[in-house]
Amino acid sequence: MLRAKLHRLTLTGADPDYEGSIGIDRDLLDAAGIIPFEQVHVWNVSNGERLETYAIEAPRGSGEVALNGAAALRGTPGDIIIVATFGAMDEAEALRHVPTVVHVDSRNRIRPSPASGSFACGPASAAK
């Protein structure tokens, strides 16, 4: 089941010489409930590329979202991407589950969700 999604991030960097991963502003990780080194799916809206990697923490409040290593070849700064995590759960949990969805502006600052008016919706936002 979809656990969390960072919706329409703007890619700020791509470094193929880095060891790997995607660096994401710590504020965004916290809002989505994504922990460092957690597996994430990255969907590039701008070019259609899809990949899996792991999240690492970028400086809090920086707005940084950067693909690293081989993944950097699948995106260019300015591309729009979606980052998602999934979790296994039994049917009863799945029926009650509400994924956390975080919406951002063009500078990767958290903005209210169009549907709810809150800055993030789902369990991670309720824990704050």
Secondary structure, 3 states (H helix, E strand, C coil): CEEEEEEEEECCEEECCCCCEEEEEHHHHHHHCCCCCCEEEEEECCCCCEEEEEEEEECCCCCCEEEEHHHHHHCCCCCEEEEEEECCCCHHHHHHCCCEEEEECCCCCEECCCCCCCCEECHHHHCC
